[in-house]
Amino acid sequence: MRTSMEHSPLNLTMEDGRRALGVHVLEKGHRLRQKYGHFIDMQVLEEILRDEEFVRYPTRITFDSGRIDVGLFGVAEKVGADAAEGYIIYIHEHFQRRTGDVPALVLYLLVAVNYGDFASGNEAEEFASAALGMEKDYFYNYICRLVDGIPGKEDGRCLEE
């Protein structure tokens, strides 16, 4: 007979993990907005990148279109084999003079820095939209408009899920 102290093992699925991550990134995005305020410019973004509460590994931004697949706005890549060595977030050079748009792009990519391949575009949208105080659908459409404005973008895809 089982006592109240004994528990059967949990049978958690990948979907359970995804749901938990979704809630976690949403809460993290709201906390970021609470801490850093309603206006995130490049200076505030640099502060965020140094804040271990929100960025797990050392991370810097570089504008380099050569590191990014055609049709995408950016990518987060590990500096070395170990994530602890840090990340570089490559942003398309098109945005180098559009610094008001860069925080949204970087916040979207921070989910890849913090959670790796387990996180999807959905979690990235949840986190970034919460951090910026936007509805998720509005954020998605905003990012799509930015991506569609990249010169030389040939196809009609926006963000890959």
Beta strands, then each sheet from edge to edge (+ up, - down):
strand 1: 59-63
strand 2: 74-78
strand 3: 87-91
sheet 1: 1+ 3+ 2-
end
